[in-house]
Amino acid sequence: MATQIEKEGDEELILHRLPLPKLMITAGGVYAAQGIFGGLTFQGLPTVLRANEVGLDLIGFVFLAMLPWALKFLWAPFLERLRITKENQRRSRVIILTGQFIAVALLILIAFLGFSSIPYLIGALILLATIAATIDIPCDGFIVEQLTKKTRGWGNTAQIGGGYAGFMIGGGLFLWLNATYDWMIASLGMAICVFLFSLAFLFFKETQPEKQKRIHKPSLVHAIVRPEIRFGILIMILYDIGIRVASGLSGPFMIDQGLSLETVGIVSGVGGTVAGLIGAILGGWVVREVGALHTVLAVIILQVIVLLFFYSFALNYSSSQAALMAVVILQSLVMGLGFVAIYSLLMGFISLKQAGVDFSIFQCVDALVAALGGFGAGQIAGLFGYGTTFGVTAAMTALSFVIVLILVRFATNQITSNHSETINEKT
């Protein structure tokens, strides 16, 4: 077990870190459970509801489950103050397991609700999403504290890779169980999977820093007043735009290019998820070898290439459906690789005093850009066409390469300056 001293402002944290393999298994299980909730919410349940002739107006309410992921920064300080006691001890394990078991209970309730009351069913799903988003706060705080600069890439591989694996279960396996058996078996199957993924966290003892009075009180104010967090928010927005537009339009674009709904489902659901998982695993290795910043910049270039491919299809420079499907799968791989890289980079901007709060802010920005990017891209494509949308987004993404590089330099200088001032004050 590694021990490392981290200095954050006027606090000295003595962190006893788990071995990396054990950490990856533990965190990967929790994030896989999170992925199950996402797959069930955004793929499994809407599909099953529509197959049972539920109206699109009611199905639309399912996507209100995105709101907790965009708004969780509002209650992140409270959770972080609950996770870090006044004696500086950690309660990550207790909070996460409590949330997981509540989620299991909700999945069992959903199994028995069935289609007897669609509003209650959707309400239970939104509550499930709220629990999942809330669990994510202490889990992020836990993993940020456990990772060093050298292990962030692999830690984020567990995070993103586990999420993709869970999404395949919550989307694909849930649909298969529902089609083969029934709603109750499928929902109970998801409850069992979440419980099994929680076992790794259940059977390990959370390591603790040395007891000392907690000087810092986690808050949103402490995050926003720090320039590195503001730079990080801008970096996340600039990085996210290109890939979110491509992701939001790829499905409708394939349909408009003549691919069948079944083919789009296989390419996006199966091929895309597997490619994303491969990208996440690849991301851990690449970040370790070349660093998070260089990986992020490389991913931005790959995003531009993907968008230019879509642009060429939109202008009918190519009509090969096989090539289009290959580009969509490439986009998913780049997305998985990019998530590992960008979160590894942004972890360097986070304060160990309130890791759960700082990381939640970046994730909420990501969720908000995803929602607005998908909506905005659809509106722009409807007005000006796919070609203009992909072309303009490719140009904006290329420009973001330079801006992100500048912002990272500013943020790094700010962090270095803060640490130097702290050392001088103590001296």
C-alpha positions in Angstrom: 0.0 0.0 0.0 1.5 3.3 -1.1 1.7 6.3 1.3 2.1 9.8 -0.1 2.0 13.3 1.4 0.0 15.8 -0.6 0.2 19.5 0.3 -2.9 21.5 -0.4 -2.9 25.1 0.8 -2.5 25.1 4.6 -3.3 21.4 5.0 -1.0 18.4 4.8 -2.8 15.2 3.8 -1.1 11.9 4.5 -2.9 9.6 2.0 -2.6 5.8 2.2 -3.3 4.7 -1.3 -4.6 1.3 -2.5 -2.6 -0.7 -4.9 -3.6 0.3 -8.5 -5.1 -3.2 -9.5 -7.3 -3.2 -6.4 -8.3 0.4 -6.9 -9.2 -0.3 -10.6 -11.4 -3.3 -9.6 -13.1 -1.4 -6.8 -13.8 1.8 -8.8 -14.5 -0.1 -12.0 -17.3 -2.0 -10.3 -19.0 1.2 -8.9 -18.7 3.0 -12.3 -20.1 -0.1 -14.0 -23.1 0.1 -11.8 -23.4 3.8 -12.7 -23.3 2.8 -16.4 -26.2 0.4 -15.8 -28.3 3.2 -14.6 -27.4 5.3 -17.7 -28.0 2.4 -20.2 -31.3 1.6 -18.6 -32.4 5.3 -18.6 -31.3 6.4 -22.0 -31.5 3.3 -24.1 -33.3 0.4 -22.4 -36.4 1.9 -20.9 -37.3 4.3 -23.8 -37.0 1.4 -26.3 -39.2 -0.9 -24.2 -41.8 1.8 -23.5 -42.1 2.5 -27.2 -42.3 -1.1 -28.1 -45.3 -1.3 -25.7 -47.0 1.6 -27.5 -46.3 4.2 -24.9 -46.7 7.7 -26.4 -43.6 9.7 -27.3 -44.8 12.6 -25.1 -44.6 10.4 -22.0 -41.3 8.8 -23.1 -39.8 12.3 -23.4 -40.1 12.7 -19.6 -37.6 9.9 -19.2 -34.9 12.3 -20.4 -35.5 14.5 -17.4 -33.3 12.0 -15.7 -30.4 13.9 -17.3 -31.1 16.9 -15.0 -29.5 15.4 -11.8 -26.3 14.8 -13.7 -26.2 18.4 -14.8 -27.2 19.8 -11.4 -25.4 17.6 -8.9 -22.8 20.3 -8.3 -25.5 22.1 -6.2 -25.5 19.4 -3.5 -21.9 18.2 -4.1 -20.5 20.5 -1.2 -23.0 18.9 1.2 -22.0 15.4 0.2 -18.3 16.3 0.3 -18.6 17.7 3.9 -20.4 14.4 4.8 -17.7 12.3 3.1 -14.8 14.1 4.9 -15.4 14.3 8.6 -14.3 17.1 10.9 -11.4 14.8 11.9 -10.4 14.5 8.2 -11.6 10.9 8.0 -13.3 9.5 4.9 -16.7 8.0 4.6 -16.7 7.3 0.8 -17.4 3.6 1.2 -20.4 3.9 3.6 -22.0 6.7 1.4 -21.5 4.8 -1.9 -22.7 1.5 -0.6 -25.8 3.1 1.0 -26.6 4.7 -2.3 -26.0 1.5 -4.3 -28.3 -0.5 -2.1 -31.0 2.2 -2.3 -30.7 1.9 -6.1 -31.0 -1.8 -5.9 -34.3 -1.4 -3.9 -35.5 1.1 -6.5 -34.8 -1.4 -9.4 -36.8 -4.1 -7.5 -39.6 -1.5 -7.1 -39.4 -0.8 -10.9 -39.6 -4.5 -11.6 -42.9 -4.8 -9.7 -44.4 -1.6 -11.0 -44.2 -2.7 -14.6 -46.5 -0.8 -16.9 -49.3 -0.5 -14.4 -48.5 3.2 -13.9 -46.2 4.8 -16.4 -46.0 8.1 -14.5 -44.9 6.3 -11.3 -42.5 4.2 -13.3 -40.8 7.3 -14.9 -40.8 9.0 -11.4 -39.0 6.0 -9.9 -36.5 6.1 -12.8 -35.8 9.8 -12.3 -35.3 9.1 -8.5 -32.9 6.3 -9.5 -30.9 8.8 -11.7 -30.8 11.2 -8.8 -29.4 8.5 -6.5 -26.8 7.5 -9.2 -25.7 11.1 -9.7 -25.4 11.6 -6.0 -23.3 8.4 -5.5 -21.0 9.7 -8.2 -19.8 12.6 -6.1 -18.2 10.6 -3.3 -16.9 8.0 -5.8 -15.2 10.7 -7.8 -13.7 12.2 -4.6 -12.5 8.8 -3.6 -10.8 8.0 -6.9 -9.2 11.4 -7.3 -7.6 11.1 -3.8 -6.4 7.6 -4.6 -4.7 8.4 -7.9 -1.2 9.9 -8.4 -0.3 11.9 -11.5 1.3 8.7 -13.0 -1.8 6.6 -12.4 -4.6 9.0 -13.4 -4.8 7.5 -16.9 -5.5 4.0 -15.6 -7.8 5.3 -12.9 -9.9 7.0 -15.6 -9.8 3.9 -17.7 -11.6 2.1 -14.8 -14.0 5.0 -14.6 -14.8 5.4 -18.3 -14.4 1.7 -19.1 -16.6 0.6 -16.3 -19.2 3.1 -17.4 -19.2 1.7 -21.0 -19.4 -1.9 -19.7 -22.4 -1.0 -17.5 -24.1 0.9 -20.3 -23.9 -2.3 -22.4 -25.6 -4.2 -19.6 -28.3 -1.5 -18.9 -29.0 -1.1 -22.5 -28.3 -4.3 -24.4 -28.7 -7.0 -21.8 -31.8 -5.4 -20.3 -33.4 -5.3 -23.8 -32.4 -8.9 -24.4 -33.8 -10.1 -21.1 -37.0 -8.2 -21.7 -37.5 -9.6 -25.1 -36.6 -13.2 -24.1 -38.4 -13.3 -20.7 -40.3 -10.2 -19.4 -40.1 -6.8 -17.8 -39.8 -8.2 -14.2 -36.9 -10.6 -15.0 -35.1 -7.9 -16.9 -35.4 -5.3 -14.1 -34.5 -7.8 -11.4 -31.5 -8.8 -13.5 -30.3 -5.2 -13.4 -30.8 -5.1 -9.6 -28.6 -8.3 -9.3 -25.9 -6.8 -11.6 -25.7 -3.6 -9.5 -25.5 -5.6 -6.3 -22.7 -7.8 -7.8 -20.7 -4.7 -9.0 -21.0 -3.3 -5.5 -19.3 -6.3 -3.9 -15.8 -5.1 -4.6 -16.5 -2.0 -2.5 -18.3 -4.0 0.2 -15.3 -6.2 0.9 -12.5 -3.7 1.2 -11.6 -1.4 4.1 -11.3 2.3 3.1 -7.8 3.7 4.0 -7.8 6.8 6.1 -5.5 9.8 6.4 -4.0 10.6 9.8 -6.6 12.2 12.1 -6.4 16.0 12.2 -8.9 18.8 12.5 -10.5 19.6 9.1 -9.5 23.2 8.4 -11.3 23.5 5.1 -15.1 23.4 4.5 -15.9 22.2 1.0 -17.9 24.7 -1.0 -18.7 25.9 -4.5 -17.2 29.3 -3.7 -13.8 27.7 -3.0 -14.0 26.1 -6.4 -15.2 29.0 -8.5 -12.8 31.6 -7.0 -9.8 29.5 -8.1 -8.6 30.4 -11.7 -7.6 26.8 -12.5 -11.2 25.6 -12.0 -12.5 28.4 -14.3 -9.9 27.5 -16.9 -10.9 23.9 -16.5 -14.5 24.7 -17.2 -13.6 26.6 -20.4 -11.3 23.7 -21.5 -14.1 21.2 -20.9 -16.6 23.3 -23.0 -14.1 23.8 -25.9 -13.1 20.1 -25.9 -16.6 18.9 -25.7 -18.3 20.8 -28.5 -17.0 18.8 -31.5 -17.5 15.3 -30.1 -21.0 16.1 -28.7 -22.2 17.5 -32.1 -20.9 14.4 -33.9 -22.5 12.1 -31.3 -25.8 13.9 -31.3 -26.2 13.9 -35.1 -24.6 10.5 -36.0 -27.8 8.5 -35.5 -30.2 10.8 -37.5 -27.5 11.3 -40.1 -27.2 7.5 -40.7 -30.9 7.2 -41.1 -31.0 10.1 -43.6 -28.1 8.3 -45.5 -30.4 5.3 -46.0 -29.3 2.9 -43.2 -32.1 0.9 -41.5 -33.1 1.5 -37.9 -31.9 -2.0 -37.0 -28.5 -1.3 -38.6 -28.2 2.0 -36.8 -29.0 0.3 -33.5 -26.3 -2.3 -34.0 -23.7 0.2 -35.1 -24.4 2.8 -32.4 -25.5 0.5 -29.6 -23.1 -2.5 -30.0 -20.3 -1.3 -32.2 -20.2 2.1 -30.6 -20.2 0.9 -27.1 -17.5 -1.7 -27.7 -15.4 0.9 -29.6 -15.8 3.3 -26.7 -14.7 0.6 -24.2 -11.6 -0.1 -26.3 -10.9 3.6 -26.6 -11.1 3.9 -22.8 -8.6 1.1 -22.3 -6.3 2.5 -24.9 -6.6 5.9 -23.2 -5.1 4.6 -20.0 -2.0 3.4 -21.8 -1.7 6.5 -24.0 -2.0 8.9 -21.1 0.6 7.1 -19.2 3.0 7.1 -22.1 2.6 10.6 -23.5 0.7 12.5 -20.8 -2.8 13.8 -20.5 -2.3 17.1 -22.3 -0.7 15.6 -25.4 -3.4 13.0 -25.5 -6.2 15.6 -25.3 -4.6 17.6 -28.2 -4.3 14.4 -30.3 -8.0 13.6 -29.6 -9.0 17.1 -30.7 -7.2 16.5 -34.0 -9.0 13.1 -34.3 -12.3 14.9 -33.7 -11.6 17.3 -36.5 -10.9 14.3 -38.8 -14.1 12.6 -37.8 -16.1 15.8 -38.4 -14.5 16.3 -41.8 -15.5 12.7 -42.7 -19.1 13.5 -41.8 -18.8 16.7 -43.8 -17.7 14.8 -46.9 -20.6 12.3 -46.5 -23.0 15.3 -46.1 -21.8 16.8 -49.4 -22.1 13.4 -51.1 -18.3 13.1 -51.7 -18.8 9.5 -50.6 -21.9 7.3 -50.6 -20.4 4.2 -49.0 -22.6 3.1 -46.1 -19.8 0.8 -44.9 -17.4 3.7 -44.7 -20.0 5.8 -42.8 -20.5 3.0 -40.3 -16.7 2.8 -39.9 -16.5 6.5 -39.2 -19.3 6.3 -36.6 -17.5 3.5 -34.8 -14.2 5.5 -35.0 -16.1 8.5 -33.4 -17.1 6.3 -30.5 -13.5 5.0 -30.1 -12.2 8.6 -30.1 -14.9 9.6 -27.6 -13.8 6.8 -25.1 -10.2 7.7 -25.5 -11.0 11.4 -25.1 -12.9 11.0 -21.9 -10.0 9.3 -20.2 -7.6 12.0 -21.4 -9.7 15.1 -20.5 -10.6 13.8 -17.0 -7.0 12.8 -16.4 -6.0 16.4 -17.4 -8.6 18.1 -15.3 -7.8 16.0 -12.2 -4.6 18.0 -12.1 -6.7 21.2 -11.5 -8.6 19.7 -8.5 -8.0 20.5 -4.9 -7.7 17.5 -2.6 -9.5 19.5 0.0 -12.7 19.0 -1.9 -12.1 16.6 -4.7 -15.7 15.5 -5.0 -16.9 19.1 -5.5 -14.3 20.1 -8.0 -14.7 17.0 -10.1 -18.5 17.2 -10.0 -18.3 20.7 -11.5 -16.4 19.5 -14.5 -18.8 16.5 -14.9 -21.9 18.8 -14.7 -20.4 21.1 -17.4 -19.9 18.0 -19.6 -23.5 16.9 -19.1 -24.7 20.4 -19.9 -22.7 20.7 -23.0 -23.9 17.2 -24.1 -27.6 18.3 -23.6 -27.2 21.7 -25.3 -24.8 20.4 -27.9 -27.2 17.7 -29.0 -30.2 20.0 -29.0 -28.3 22.9 -30.7 -26.8 20.7 -33.4 -30.2 19.3 -34.3 -31.6 22.9 -34.6 -28.7 24.1 -36.7 -28.8 21.0 -38.9 -32.5 21.5 -39.4 -32.0 25.1 -40.5 -28.8 24.9 -42.5 -28.2 21.2 -43.3 -25.7 18.6 -42.1 -22.9 19.9 -44.3 -22.8 23.4 -42.8 -23.2 22.0 -39.2 -20.3 19.5 -39.6 -18.1 22.0 -41.4 -18.5 24.8 -38.9 -18.1 22.5 -36.0 -14.9 21.1 -37.6 -13.5 24.6 -37.9 -14.4 25.5 -34.3 -12.8 22.3 -33.0 -9.6 23.0 -34.9 -9.5 26.5 -33.3 -10.1 25.0 -29.9 -6.8 23.1 -30.3 -4.8 26.4 -29.9 -7.2 27.8 -27.2 -7.1 24.7 -25.0 -3.3 24.6 -25.2 -3.1 28.3 -24.0 -5.7 27.7 -21.3 -3.8 24.6 -19.9 -0.6 26.7 -19.8 -2.3 29.5 -17.9 -4.0 27.0 -15.5 -0.7 25.1 -14.9 1.1 28.4 -14.2 -1.6 29.4 -11.7 -1.4 26.1 -9.8 2.4 26.4 -9.7 2.1 30.0 -8.5 -0.3 29.0 -5.7 1.9 26.2 -4.5 5.0 28.5 -4.5 3.1 31.2 -2.5 2.0 28.5 0.0 5.6 27.3 0.5 6.8 30.9 0.9 4.2 31.6 3.6 5.1 28.5 5.5 8.8 29.3 5.3 
